[in-house]
Amino acid sequence: MRISKMTIKKILKEQGAERVSESAATELARIVNRYAYSIAKRAVKLAAHAKRKTVEKADIDLAK
């Protein structure tokens, strides 16, 4: 699952942008997705290290 360009455009517009170019939406989506996947990967490793199958908020906090 990825955060779509449409979602990114909506976020930017909610923050006050009148218009958002395709290239801006594409780039921000790439950055946001990379960051989210990186945190998720680290959080899963932290949960596994703690011998848990459930990723908890604390894992996300530590993974940031």
C-alpha positions in Angstrom: 0.0 0.0 0.0 1.3 3.4 -0.9 0.1 6.9 -0.2 -1.2 8.2 -3.5 -0.4 11.4 -5.3 -4.1 12.4 -4.9 -3.8 12.1 -1.1 -0.7 14.1 -1.2 -2.4 16.8 -3.3 -5.3 16.9 -0.8 -2.9 17.3 2.1 -1.1 20.2 0.4 -4.4 21.8 -0.5 -5.6 21.5 3.2 -2.4 23.3 4.1 -3.3 26.2 1.8 -1.9 25.4 -1.6 -4.2 26.6 -4.4 -2.7 24.4 -7.0 -0.2 21.5 -6.9 1.9 20.3 -9.8 2.2 16.7 -10.7 5.9 16.8 -10.2 5.5 18.3 -6.7 2.9 15.7 -5.7 5.0 12.9 -7.1 8.1 14.0 -5.3 6.4 14.5 -1.9 4.6 11.1 -2.3 7.9 9.5 -2.9 9.5 11.1 0.2 6.5 10.3 2.4 6.2 6.7 1.2 10.0 6.1 1.7 9.8 7.5 5.2 6.7 5.5 6.2 8.2 2.3 4.9 11.4 2.9 6.7 9.7 3.5 10.0 7.5 0.5 9.5 10.4 -1.8 8.7 12.3 -0.7 11.9 9.1 -1.0 14.0 8.5 -4.6 12.8 12.1 -5.4 13.7 11.7 -3.8 17.2 8.5 -5.8 17.8 10.2 -9.1 16.7 13.2 -8.3 18.9 10.8 -8.0 21.8 9.4 -11.4 20.8 6.0 -9.8 19.9 3.9 -10.2 16.7 2.1 -7.0 17.4 3.7 -3.7 16.4 2.9 -1.2 19.2 3.0 2.6 19.3 6.2 2.4 21.3 7.8 0.6 18.4 6.8 3.3 16.0 8.0 6.0 18.5 11.4 4.2 18.7 11.6 3.7 15.0 11.2 7.4 14.1 
